[in-house]
Amino acid sequence: MTRIILFAAALAISSTAFAHDVITTKVTWSREISREVFKHCASCHHDGGAAFSLMTYEEARPWAVAIKEEVLSRRMPPWGAVKGFGSFQNDKGLTQGDLEIVSDWVVGGAPEGDPALLPKPPVFPTAVAPAKPSGTELVLDGTLTLQNEAKFTGVFPKSLPKAASVQVIAVHPDGTVQPIIWLYDFHPKFAHEYTFASPLELPAGTRIEMSPANVGSIALLNAAGAGPVISARTRVR
């Protein structure tokens, strides 16, 4: 809630920024920006959603400067992990190309464009309770070594304090280092499962490290049918 309030305050400050701006960009709300908003922002920012609506040009344009600042700082959308450190199929973070499109639109005067080019607005399902991670959890709060080969489907921030930042890596028996996830500036309100782009398969003898240690815990989620994972130091649930 605090983050949304601060974002709203920043938006209010910039609400009159574009009254007489000169248009210097070909990027428009109708063709590019609406698609970015519908894909990355609208699940929260719609009428009846968790935050104020940004579904139309009239609603979004006054807040253009603040939107740019929030996305460039990667505070919004609240993905919560550093991009490029691990690969996830449910990654809602903006790509560098996305960031450049938003920035070009704002700097260039935030034009509307041709409304005929607008995409169909997304349909929002009835609110349901967030699904709990399924399968066996391998809870990690420091370093452990796998005694059996293992396959994991994702990661869940099990118990981390607000604003915590932790890196998790896998060190294979041959010394190869594989990034798993880097959670940054964690906010419990936005906690969710990070589903790997493909199952993470690790051989026996792999050392899994969370750094810094003892600031909380994360859970590696077992693939269905993988069975329990036995390690040198772990809590299997």
Rosetta blueprint (number, residue, H / E / L):
1 M L
2 T H
3 R H
4 I H
5 I H
6 L H
7 F H
8 A H
9 A H
10 A H
11 L H
12 A H
13 I H
14 S L
15 S L
16 T L
17 A L
18 F L
19 A L
20 H L
21 D L
22 V L
23 I L
24 T L
25 T L
26 K L
27 V L
28 T L
29 W H
30 S H
31 R H
32 E H
33 I H
34 S H
35 R H
36 E H
37 V H
38 F H
39 K H
40 H H
41 C L
42 A L
43 S L
44 C L
45 H E
46 H L
47 D L
48 G L
49 G L
50 A L
51 A E
52 F L
53 S L
54 L L
55 M L
56 T L
57 Y H
58 E H
59 E H
60 A H
61 R H
62 P H
63 W H
64 A H
65 V H
66 A H
67 I H
68 K H
69 E H
70 E H
71 V H
72 L H
73 S L
74 R L
75 R L
76 M L
77 P L
78 P L
79 W L
80 G L
81 A E
82 V L
83 K L
84 G L
85 F L
86 G L
87 S L
88 F E
89 Q L
90 N L
91 D L
92 K L
93 G L
94 L L
95 T L
96 Q H
97 G H
98 D H
99 L H
100 E H
101 I H
102 V H
103 S H
104 D H
105 W H
106 V H
107 V H
108 G L
109 G L
110 A L
111 P L
112 E L
113 G L
114 D L
115 P H
116 A H
117 L H
118 L L
119 P L
120 K L
121 P L
122 P L
123 V L
124 F L
125 P L
126 T L
127 A L
128 V L
129 A L
130 P L
131 A L
132 K L
133 P L
134 S L
135 G L
136 T L
137 E E
138 L E
139 V E
140 L E
141 D L
142 G L
143 T E
144 L E
145 T E
146 L E
147 Q L
148 N L
149 E L
150 A E
151 K E
152 F E
153 T E
154 G E
155 V E
156 F E
157 P E
158 K E
159 S E
160 L L
161 P L
162 K L
163 A L
164 A L
165 S L
166 V E
167 Q E
168 V E
169 I E
170 A E
171 V E
172 H L
173 P L
174 D L
175 G L
176 T L
177 V E
178 Q E
179 P E
180 I E
181 I E
182 W E
183 L E
184 Y L
185 D L
186 F L
187 H L
188 P H
189 K H
190 F H
191 A L
192 H L
193 E L
194 Y E
195 T E
196 F E
197 A E
198 S E
199 P E
200 L E
201 E E
202 L E
203 P L
204 A L
205 G L
206 T L
207 R E
208 I E
209 E E
210 M E
211 S E
212 P L
213 A L
214 N L
215 V L
216 G L
217 S E
218 I E
219 A E
220 L E
221 L E
222 N E
223 A L
224 A L
225 G L
226 A L
227 G L
228 P L
229 V L
230 I L
231 S E
232 A L
233 R L
234 T L
235 R E
236 V E
237 R L
